[in-house]
Amino acid sequence: MWRSLSAAAGLRRRAAAGLVGAPYRRHLSATPIAAAAAAAAAAHRALVVGEASPAGGVSLATRAAVTAAHEFTTAPVSLLLTGDGEKLASTVAEAVRLEHVADVLIADDPSLSPALAETVSPVIAGLVGPAASVDGGAYTHVVAGASSFGKNVLPRLAGALGVGALTDITAVVSADTVVRPIYAGNVLATVRATDTVKVVTVRTTAFAPAPDRGADGDAAPTSSVPMDGAADGAAPPPAVRVVSEELTGGGGRPELAAAKVVVSGGRGLKSGANFALLTELADALGGAVGATRAAVDAGFVPNDLQVGQTGKVVAPDVYIAVGLSGAIQHLAGMKDSKAIVAVNKDAEAPIFSVADYGVVADLFDVVPKMTAAAKATKAAKEAA
């Protein structure tokens, strides 16, 4: 089934608010059909593959995945965490307090840190098997956020299981039906999967992050996942290993996907050095810095700052687009922002078609003034 973007977006928002289909659900609640549907939903079991945020703790993508998994089934949701050391321990401590999580499975082994598809996916595949579940049944849904981690691990898992992958979904219709964007987000497709196991990645911005339980809520129980291989229970040597790893610092700024304010730049910045203008503005606003694919390809900034169809999808309260044209691939990653501010000297730039506020001027004149105003406002608040 195909819908226009605007109609589908409205339907998704109303469905998320519980405004779609409620009268019909109430009407059927007392019928055998509804009872059978409820029994079928209860038969489904979801496993969320979690990841830690860069600063430690449960990532925003994992919290969104927990919410999506809970929508697939009324049965308890299991959360799998992999890795080792203090970072895994701190993530587990936060995970057991998540709403909708019934139990936390821990795969603690040095081979699982850093997380690689080649080492993590076999662990998940072992859990999906019938012997992994307490009641002898298998997990019917494996869910992760559509982050770099999820996009790397779950497709390999789907291949190993011989099933399809439902990627970057934006809504759950039923236990076997989802909504996902295609054609750079211009069309929303409703897709039904017939595989016994559904392997799913969810768009972080489309699902509310699962909250922490209240102070009176009990912590979810934990259990260790046995690692197959050596007699001592250690995992077998991985086929691949990380030779080196270089982490780009965020300068104390919030994670791009979770920031409430994002300042993004394109080729109009002309050089990587000029991105310092955006960094200063983002710091004044307490936001994160993003970039277009063109700016990344030109070497202005690292690719972990890329926003768009092949980068990160963000939906901040305020998105400030500076010196970028608004190519369709970029719009796919930020068009759900609550307010969009565009700065471009080309009045015909496509970015103005989606912007709530637009400034047709040279960014090198406008951005310093915006930064000065933001700093003044910040100083006044701190002095108050």
matplotlib code that plots the C-alpha trace (Angstrom):
import matplotlib.pyplot as plt

x = [0.0, 1.3, 0.5, 1.6, 4.2, 1.9, -1.0, 1.2, 3.0, -0.3, -1.5, 1.7, 1.4, -2.3, -1.4, 1.4, -1.1, -3.6, -6.1, -6.3, -8.4, -9.4, -13.1, -12.6, -10.4, -13.0, -15.7, -13.7, -12.4, -15.3, -15.2, -13.5, -11.5, -10.0, -9.3, -7.5, -5.5, -4.5, -3.4, -1.4, 0.3, 1.2, 2.8, 5.4, 8.7, 11.0, 14.7, 16.3, 20.0, 21.3, 24.3, 26.0, 26.0, 29.5, 29.3, 28.2, 24.7, 22.0, 21.9, 19.0, 18.7, 18.3, 15.6, 13.7, 14.2, 12.7, 9.6, 9.2, 9.7, 7.0, 4.6, 5.3, 4.1, 2.4, 4.9, 8.0, 10.9, 14.3, 17.4, 20.8, 23.9, 27.3, 30.9, 33.1, 34.5, 33.2, 31.3, 29.2, 28.6, 27.4, 25.1, 23.6, 23.0, 20.9, 19.2, 17.6, 15.6, 14.1, 10.4, 9.1, 12.3, 11.5, 15.1, 18.6, 20.9, 24.6, 27.3, 30.5, 33.6, 36.6, 36.0, 32.7, 34.4, 34.5, 31.3, 31.7, 29.0, 31.2, 31.4, 28.0, 25.7, 26.6, 25.7, 22.3, 21.7, 22.3, 19.7, 17.1, 17.2, 14.5, 16.9, 17.6, 14.2, 12.9, 9.7, 11.5, 10.2, 12.2, 12.3, 10.0, 11.4, 15.0, 15.0, 17.8, 18.1, 19.1, 22.4, 25.8, 25.8, 22.4, 22.9, 26.1, 25.0, 21.4, 21.7, 24.5, 22.2, 19.3, 21.6, 22.8, 19.1, 18.1, 15.4, 14.8, 15.6, 13.0, 15.3, 14.7, 11.1, 9.1, 5.9, 4.6, 1.2, 1.1, 3.4, 4.2, 3.6, 5.6, 5.9, 9.3, 10.4, 11.6, 12.8, 14.7, 11.6, 9.3, 7.1, 6.1, 5.6, 3.6, 5.4, 4.3, 6.9, 6.2, 9.4, 9.2, 11.8, 11.5, 14.8, 14.1, 16.0, 14.0, 14.5, 15.4, 13.5, 10.2, 9.8, 9.7, 12.6, 11.7, 11.7, 13.2, 11.0, 9.7, 11.4, 9.0, 9.6, 11.7, 14.9, 14.7, 16.6, 19.9, 21.4, 24.7, 24.8, 27.1, 29.9, 30.4, 33.9, 36.6, 36.1, 36.4, 33.4, 35.4, 34.4, 36.4, 39.0, 37.1, 37.7, 38.3, 39.7, 40.1, 43.6, 43.2, 40.4, 40.3, 37.4, 36.5, 35.8, 32.6, 34.1, 31.6, 28.7, 25.7, 25.5, 24.3, 21.3, 20.1, 20.8, 17.9, 19.7, 21.7, 23.8, 24.7, 26.9, 27.5, 29.9, 29.0, 31.4, 34.2, 36.7, 36.9, 38.5, 35.3, 33.3, 34.6, 31.9, 29.3, 31.1, 31.0, 27.3, 26.5, 28.4, 26.5, 23.2, 24.2, 23.8, 25.6, 27.3, 26.2, 27.2, 26.0, 27.5, 29.1, 31.0, 32.1, 33.2, 35.2, 37.0, 35.7, 34.5, 34.6, 31.7, 30.3, 28.8, 26.9, 23.2, 21.1, 19.9, 23.3, 24.2, 22.4, 18.7, 17.9, 14.8, 15.9, 13.8, 15.8, 17.8, 20.0, 21.0, 24.0, 25.4, 23.7, 21.4, 18.9, 19.5, 16.8, 19.4, 20.1, 16.4, 15.7, 17.8, 16.4, 13.0, 11.2, 12.9, 10.4, 11.8, 14.2, 16.2, 18.0, 20.9, 21.8, 22.6, 20.8, 17.1, 16.2, 18.0, 15.6, 16.3, 14.0, 11.0, 11.2, 12.5, 10.3, 12.6, 14.9, 17.7, 18.9, 22.3, 26.0, 26.6, 29.9, 28.0, 25.0, 26.5, 28.8, 25.8, 23.7, 26.6, 26.9, 23.2, 23.2, 26.1, 24.4, 21.2, 23.1, 25.1, 21.9, 20.3, 23.3, 23.4, 19.7]
y = [0.0, 3.4, 6.8, 10.3, 11.6, 14.1, 11.7, 8.9, 11.3, 12.5, 8.9, 8.0, 10.9, 10.0, 6.4, 7.2, 9.3, 6.4, 8.3, 5.8, 2.7, 3.2, 2.9, -0.3, -1.8, -1.1, -2.6, -5.9, -6.2, -8.5, -10.6, -13.9, -12.3, -9.8, -12.5, -14.5, -11.5, -10.8, -14.4, -14.2, -11.0, -12.6, -15.4, -13.1, -12.4, -9.5, -9.3, -5.8, -5.7, -2.8, -0.5, 2.0, 5.7, 7.3, 8.7, 5.4, 4.2, 3.1, 4.9, 6.8, 4.4, 1.5, 3.3, 3.9, 0.2, -0.9, 1.2, -0.2, -3.8, -3.3, -2.2, -5.5, -7.7, -7.6, -10.2, -9.1, -7.5, -8.9, -6.6, -8.0, -6.0, -7.0, -5.9, -6.0, -3.9, -0.9, 0.6, -2.6, -2.6, 1.0, 0.3, -2.7, -0.7, 1.8, -0.9, -2.7, 0.4, 0.8, 0.6, -2.4, -4.4, -7.7, -9.1, -8.1, -10.6, -9.9, -11.2, -10.1, -11.0, -9.1, -10.3, -8.3, -4.9, -3.0, -4.4, -6.0, -7.7, -10.7, -11.3, -9.9, -11.5, -15.1, -14.4, -13.1, -16.0, -18.4, -16.6, -16.7, -20.5, -22.4, -23.5, -20.0, -19.1, -20.1, -21.6, -23.4, -21.0, -18.7, -14.9, -13.8, -10.2, -9.0, -5.2, -2.6, 1.1, 2.2, 3.5, 2.6, -0.3, -1.6, -1.1, -3.1, -6.0, -6.8, -7.3, -9.8, -11.5, -11.6, -13.2, -15.8, -16.7, -16.7, -14.0, -10.5, -7.4, -4.6, -1.5, 2.0, 1.5, 4.5, 2.8, -0.5, -1.5, -5.1, -7.9, -8.5, -5.2, -2.0, 1.4, 2.4, 5.3, 4.7, 7.0, 9.3, 9.6, 10.8, 7.7, 5.7, 2.0, -0.3, -3.7, -7.1, -9.7, -13.4, -14.6, -16.5, -14.2, -10.5, -8.6, -4.9, -1.6, 1.4, 5.1, 6.7, 9.9, 8.0, 6.3, 7.9, 6.8, 4.2, 6.0, 4.9, 3.1, 5.0, 4.9, 2.2, -0.1, -3.2, -3.6, -6.2, -9.4, -10.1, -13.3, -14.1, -15.4, -18.4, -18.0, -21.0, -22.2, -23.0, -25.2, -22.3, -20.6, -18.0, -17.1, -18.6, -16.3, -13.8, -14.0, -10.2, -7.8, -4.1, -3.0, 0.6, 2.9, 6.7, 8.4, 11.9, 14.1, 16.0, 18.9, 18.4, 18.9, 16.5, 13.5, 14.5, 12.2, 13.3, 17.0, 19.5, 22.0, 21.0, 23.5, 22.0, 23.3, 22.5, 23.3, 27.0, 27.0, 26.6, 24.9, 22.8, 25.7, 27.7, 25.1, 26.7, 29.4, 26.6, 25.1, 28.4, 28.9, 25.3, 25.8, 29.0, 27.2, 24.0, 22.1, 19.7, 20.2, 18.4, 18.5, 17.5, 14.6, 17.1, 18.7, 15.3, 14.2, 17.4, 16.6, 19.5, 17.4, 13.7, 11.4, 10.9, 14.4, 13.6, 14.2, 12.7, 9.5, 7.9, 9.6, 10.2, 11.0, 13.8, 15.5, 18.3, 21.1, 23.5, 22.7, 25.5, 24.8, 27.1, 27.3, 24.1, 23.9, 21.3, 18.3, 15.6, 13.2, 15.7, 16.6, 12.9, 13.1, 16.3, 17.2, 16.0, 18.8, 20.8, 24.2, 24.7, 27.8, 28.3, 30.7, 30.9, 33.7, 31.9, 32.7, 29.8, 27.2, 24.2, 24.4, 27.4, 25.2, 23.3, 26.0, 27.7, 30.7, 31.8, 34.3, 35.2, 36.6, 35.7, 33.2, 34.8, 38.0, 36.3, 33.5, 35.7, 37.9, 34.9, 33.6, 37.0, 37.1, 33.6, 34.3, 37.4, 35.5, 32.7, 35.2, 37.0, 33.7, 32.7, 36.2, 36.0]
z = [0.0, -0.9, 0.6, -0.1, 2.4, 4.0, 4.4, 5.8, 8.1, 9.5, 9.9, 11.7, 14.1, 14.8, 15.2, 17.7, 19.7, 19.7, 17.6, 14.7, 14.9, 18.6, 18.0, 16.1, 18.7, 21.4, 19.2, 18.6, 22.1, 23.1, 20.0, 19.3, 16.6, 19.0, 21.5, 18.9, 17.8, 21.4, 21.9, 18.7, 19.8, 23.2, 21.3, 19.8, 21.7, 20.9, 21.4, 21.3, 20.5, 22.6, 22.3, 24.6, 24.0, 23.5, 27.0, 28.5, 29.4, 27.0, 23.7, 22.4, 19.4, 21.8, 23.8, 20.6, 19.6, 23.0, 22.3, 18.8, 20.1, 22.7, 19.9, 18.0, 20.9, 24.3, 25.6, 27.6, 25.7, 26.2, 25.9, 24.8, 25.6, 24.4, 25.2, 28.2, 31.0, 32.9, 29.9, 29.6, 33.4, 33.4, 30.4, 32.2, 35.3, 33.2, 31.1, 34.0, 34.8, 31.3, 30.9, 28.9, 29.5, 31.2, 31.3, 30.3, 28.6, 29.0, 26.6, 28.3, 26.4, 25.1, 21.6, 21.6, 22.2, 19.9, 18.5, 15.0, 12.9, 12.6, 16.3, 17.6, 15.0, 15.9, 19.6, 18.5, 16.1, 19.0, 21.1, 18.4, 18.3, 20.2, 23.0, 24.0, 25.4, 28.8, 27.4, 24.6, 21.9, 19.6, 19.4, 16.6, 16.4, 16.6, 16.8, 16.9, 16.3, 12.7, 14.0, 12.6, 15.0, 14.0, 10.2, 10.5, 12.7, 11.8, 8.0, 8.6, 11.2, 8.7, 6.1, 8.6, 9.5, 5.9, 6.4, 5.1, 6.9, 7.6, 7.8, 9.0, 9.9, 11.1, 12.4, 13.5, 12.1, 13.5, 14.4, 10.8, 9.1, 9.3, 7.6, 6.1, 3.9, 0.3, -2.5, 0.0, 2.2, -0.5, -0.3, 2.8, 2.0, 4.2, 4.2, 5.4, 6.3, 6.2, 7.6, 10.9, 12.4, 11.7, 11.8, 12.1, 12.5, 13.6, 12.8, 16.1, 15.5, 14.7, 18.1, 21.5, 23.7, 26.3, 29.7, 32.9, 35.4, 38.3, 41.7, 42.8, 39.8, 40.2, 38.2, 35.4, 36.1, 34.3, 33.0, 31.2, 27.7, 27.4, 24.8, 22.6, 21.8, 24.3, 27.3, 29.7, 28.0, 26.2, 22.7, 19.8, 18.2, 15.9, 12.1, 12.2, 14.7, 15.2, 14.5, 15.6, 16.4, 16.4, 18.1, 17.0, 20.0, 20.3, 22.1, 25.0, 22.6, 22.7, 20.5, 17.0, 16.9, 20.4, 20.2, 20.6, 18.3, 15.3, 13.2, 9.8, 7.0, 3.4, 0.6, 1.1, 4.0, 1.4, 3.8, 6.9, 8.8, 8.2, 10.1, 13.2, 12.6, 13.0, 16.0, 17.8, 17.1, 18.2, 21.4, 22.2, 21.6, 23.4, 20.2, 17.9, 14.5, 11.4, 7.7, 4.2, 2.3, -0.1, 2.8, 4.1, 0.6, 0.3, 3.5, 5.5, 8.4, 9.4, 8.1, 11.6, 11.2, 8.0, 8.1, 5.3, 3.6, 3.9, 7.1, 10.4, 10.7, 13.1, 14.4, 16.7, 18.1, 15.9, 12.8, 11.4, 7.8, 6.8, 3.3, 2.0, -0.9, 0.4, -1.8, -1.5, 0.1, 2.9, 3.4, 4.1, 7.2, 8.8, 7.4, 10.6, 12.6, 14.5, 13.3, 10.3, 9.9, 6.5, 5.7, 2.1, -0.3, -3.1, -2.8, -5.1, -3.0, -2.3, 1.4, 1.6, 0.5, 3.8, 6.1, 8.7, 8.7, 6.0, 5.7, 2.2, 2.9, 3.0, 5.8, 6.7, 7.6, 9.3, 11.3, 13.5, 14.3, 15.2, 17.5, 19.2, 19.8, 21.2, 23.5, 24.8, 25.5, 27.2, 29.4, 30.4, 31.5, 33.5, 35.2, 36.1]

ax = plt.figure().add_subplot(projection="3d")
ax.plot(x, y, z, "-o")
ax.set_aspect("equal")
plt.show()
